[in-house]
């Protein structure tokens, strides 16, 4: 389900509208999937009713003591949202090449954040990038960089700075977004996470 239309001449933002209960179920599923992988609990049942059963991409981000501990996602809606979140939670805990795998003794300090993605669409004009609403994918050839909407908000970036950092993440020059050969895509995301009290 899409949110209302954006500014005149732009298509509606692709946002997933999950209920509070569905959000809580996804966070609990992500934690249970990691615990099972670490040998700390049973294999979780995967709820697939309502919005949880829709085919959607998702990212799962892990923090520990306020620092990034892992983040992995999948854009392609190859599975239901619930199954994607379960798989990406385990991947974030074990397969992010920037970090060693999460150890069992860390799990109670890990906070989980889920980003349920809308569909990507081409951004023909960089001036149409809306900070706080759009995630961003920059690609030229085999080089690609993606940043979630929350990243720009948390770091206080304006649109040009957001574009620059997406280019740098792709391994491209900071101003590569100005080059017509560089592909720009945006996507919506509903982003939510555990509080410190809910972790553990």
GIVEN-V369046 format. One record per helix or strand of 2 or more residues. SS is the DSSP state (A for helix, B for strand). FROM is the first residue (numbers start at 1). TO is the last residue. If there is no record, write none. Layout:
SS;FROM;TO / SS;FROM;TO
This chain:
A;20;37 / A;50;53 / B;58;64 / B;67;74 / A;81;94 / A;104;109 / B;110;117 / B;121;122 / A;126;128 / B;135;140 / B;143;147 / A;149;155 / A;159;169 / A;176;178 / B;183;187 / B;189;193
